[in-house]
């Protein structure tokens, strides 16, 4: 009897996984939301490789449809009942943001609202001490391993920086970390001395302030190696959102919903955004990186960190640094 129960559960999990895979391949999905939000959903449709039909309550064949809801709490009782019936009849029903997360591997930040962040248990990295401890152990282990690799590379880099241009070998800059607390990030200097004498500015792809050595160490991420010190200090993780400067954060949070939520975790030397999105220095680029940062915080796991580290190695080896 017990064995039958286990087999039945295994079959249910298998069928659920199969249904999930099929749901992510659907060419058309149905979205149900308050009428006032229809224009927001329709505006996003052009960015996707599948169709979205909004608030089509005439749909009768619900058995194999993908049905997503957005701010369902604001729907009428009758409309919510329609979603419950759809579930009963075999439709794949889930929140729109969750579905897009699974389909794209990033979070559609234009759809975020406060309730998304108010279920802390859904963010294991924020709510589970065991997860936080495991991440810290991984940070220390990775930092120790990186130190062995980084020492000879660092000595050569320091010599080349000193030979090419006058100035310090290392570059310290105030960045915003976890809980909006500022710290000094440490990097190999990749720009000429007094590069920001005219004030703070984003680094561009072909920035004239970057030295020849700086171009190489940026492309290969060698300039990031001194941040191992920040990891040992507990200011950074090996994997996390890129630490940004407060002067830019003040501007970006006016344009990007919940931009400061990235500071719920420690910033990282590498991260999902850094390996998933090409180099950019505009608000649009910051929005795209924020999509990956929010996804990372929500779906964090040790396995995800390991995958990001392996992809980072590929980026470094093939000279595709962000």
Buried (B, 14 or more C-beta within 10 A) or exposed (E): EEEEEEEEEEEEEEEEEEBEEEBBEBEEBBBBBBEEBBEEBEEBEEEEEEEBBBBEEEBEEBEEBBBBBBBBEEBEEEBBEBBEEBEEBEBBBBBBBBBBBEBBEBBBBBBBEEEBBEEEEEBBBBEBEEBBEBBBEBBEEBBEEBBEEBEEBBEEBBEBBBEEBEBEBEBEEEBBBBEEEEBEBBBBBBBBEEBEEEEEEEBEEEBEBBBEBBEBBBBBBBBBBBBBBBBBEBBBBBBBBBBBBEEBBEEBEEEBBBBBBBBBBBBBBBBBBBBBBEBBEEBEBBBBBBBBBBBBBBBBBEEBBEBBBEBBEEBBEEEBBB
